[in-house]
Amino acid sequence: MNRSIGLFGGSFDPPHCGHETLVREALKCLDLDEVWVIPAGLPVHRNLSGHASAELRMAWMEAMFSENPNVQVKGWEVSQSEPVAAIQTIKTFRDVCPDVVPLWLCGADSFATMRQWVDYPEHHALCNVAVFARAGEAVAEHFMSWKPLSREAWCSSQKKGQSVGPGHVIWLDASLPDISASNIRDMAAHGKSLKGLVNSRICKEIESRYKPGTGETIE
C-alpha cells in the first residue's frame, strides 16, 4: 500500500502555533499518513537566536506533537555538526523510504526562496511540494517550473493508493495564524505572555528561555 509522508523542516526558534497548525492542516487537507518534522541543527540560510540549542528545540517539537501518533520528529539534522541543506535531508529520507516520494511542506515565503537552495532544482526529481499560502498571496516566479497539481487530484490519488511522481506542486490557501518566530522572540524579550501563540506544554519554558537574563544563551 502506498504511504504518503510529508516532511516539514525548519529552525523552530522557537516553535509556535503556526507550525503546529501547518502540520495539522497538512494531515487533514492532504490525506497524509504521517508528517515527519525535522528541526534544523545549524540552518543553511539563516542565523539562530542563540537562546535554545538544537536538542532543546527538538525536545520542544517532540512535546508539542506528543499526543499526535501521525507526527514523528526526526533528529537527522540536529545530530550533524554542520548545516544540512534540504536536498540532503530529502536524500536521507529516500535512503530510509526508497519507495515513497515525500511531500515537502512549506510556506509561500520559503517557496519563494527555493531558487537559492543548495543544488536547486535537483529537488524536482526527488519530492513534491505543498505550499501553504494565505489567500491572495503572490505565486513565486518559479512556480511553473513545478507541475501544478490540485489538492483534489492529490487526495484522489491518495485514496486510490496511487503514488504521485516527483516534481509536482500543490498550492493551498491555508488559514494559518499570523505568527512568526521573530515576533515570538520579541514578545518574550519584552516579558509579554505567549499564551495562545505557543503550545501550552512548552509555553512557560519558551517565555523563560527567550527572556533576557533568564534563558541560557547557547554559543
N, C-alpha and C positions, 0 to 999 in steps of 0.2 A: 504494500500500500504506500502511495506517495506521501511523504511528510512535507509539511510547509513550515519553514522556520524563518523568523525574522531576526536580523542582527541589529542591535542598537548600541552604537558606541558613543563615547563622549567623555569629557573630563569630569563631569558631575561634581563641580567645585563651587557650591555643594549641590547635591541632588535636591530637586524640588517637585512640587505637584505637577508642573508642566511635563516633566519626564515621566512621571507616573501615569498621567493621562494619556500621553502618546502611546505608551505600551499597552494600556487598557484598550484604547481605540484600535490599535493595530490588531490585537487579538480578536476583537469583536467585528470590526468592519472588513477585515481581510481573511477571515476564517482560518487564521493561523493556528497550527497545533501548539507552537511554542514561540516565545521570544527569548533570545539569548542576549543578555545585557553585558557589555564589555567595557568596563571602565578603563580609561587610559592611565598608564603609569606616568609617562612623560609625553604630553601631546606634541604632535609634529608642528602644528600651525599656530599654537598659542602658548602663552605663559600661564602657569598656575599661580594662584594667590599665595601659596606657601603656608596656608593655615591648616591644611589637612594632608596627611600622607596618602599615598596610593592605597595602602592597605586599609586606612580608615575610610576613605571614600568608597572602597569596595564593600566594606562592612556595612556602611550606611545603605548601600544599594541592596545588599542581602536582607537587611532588616526591613527595608521598605517593601520588598516583594516576598517576605517570608510566608505570607498566607496565600500566595498565588502559585499553585502547582505547575502552571503553564509558563512560568518565568524562571530561567536559570541565569545566574550571574557567573561569568567566566573571568578567571584571572590571567588570561593569556597575555595581556599587555602589562598588567601590574607586575608580573613576575620578571619582566625584562628590565635591564639596566640602561636601556637607551630608547629613544622614541620609536614607536611601532606605527607604520603607516597603515591606513585602512586596507590597502591591497594585500599586505602581508597577513592581516587578520582574516581576510576573506580566503586566502590560500590556506591558512591554518584550518579554517572551517572545512575547506574542500578535503584536506587530509583526514579529518575526523569523519565527515559525512560525504564521501565521494559521489554518492548518488542523488544528493539534494542540491538544488540551485537555491541559494539563500536570497532572501529579500532584505535589502539594506534599507533601514528605516532612518529617515532624516527630515529635518525641517527645510523650508524653502531657502532659508539663509545659507544653510550648509550645502544644499544642492547647487546654489548659485556660485559657490566657490570650487566646485568639483574639478574644474579645469586645472586648478592649481595643485591638485592632489598628486602625490608621488605615483609615477607610472601611469597616470591617466592618458589615454582611455582604455587601458587594459581591463578595467573593471567591466566593460561591456560584455566580455566573454566569460565572466565568472559569476555575475549576480544580476538580479533585477533590483529596481529601486522603487520604494514607495515614498513619495514626498508629501508631507503634511503641511499644507499651506492654509492660511486664513483666507476667507472669501475675498476675492479681488486682488490678492497678492500677485505680483507680476511673475510670469514664467521666465525662468532663466534662459539666456540666449542659446545654450547648448541643449535645451530640452529636446529638440528634434533629432539630435544625434542618437537618442534612445528611441526605441519603438514604442509609441504610446499604446497603453492598454487600459481599458476602462476597469473600474472596480468590479462591475457586474461580470465582465468577461473573466477576470481573475477568479472571482468567487465561484463562478460556474465551473471552471476547470478544477478548483479545489474539491467541490462537491462530487465531481465525477472521478476524482482520484487521478487526474491527469497532471503531468508535470509541465510547467511552462519554461521554455528555454530561456537562457540569459539574454540581456540586452534590452529589456522592457522597462518602462517607467509607468507607474500608476500615480496620477495626480489626485490628491484627496483634499477637498475642502474640510478642514478639521476645526472643531470647536475647542481649540486648546486655550488654556488660561494664559493671559498676557503676563508671564513671569519670566524673568531671566536670572541666571546665576549672579550676574553682576549687581542686579538690583537687590537680590537677597543678601549679598555680601555687604552692600552699602547700608541696608536697613539694620543688619546685625551690628555693623560698626557704630551705628548711632543708638544702639540699645533698644531698637524697636522690636516688638513681638513679631514672630514669623508664623503665628498660628493661622492655619488655613492656607498657608503658602508652602509649607514643608510638612511631610508626613509626621503625624503625631508621635510615632515611635522614636523619631530622631530629632524632633524639633528643638528641644531644650539643649541637646548636645551641640547642635549646629549654632544655635544662638550664642552659646558659650564659646565655641571654638573660633568663631569669626568676630567676636567682640574684642577690641583692642585690650591687650594686657591680661587676657584670661586664657585664650587658646594658645597652645604651644606652637610657635612658628616652626615650620619644617624647612631646614636649609637644603 
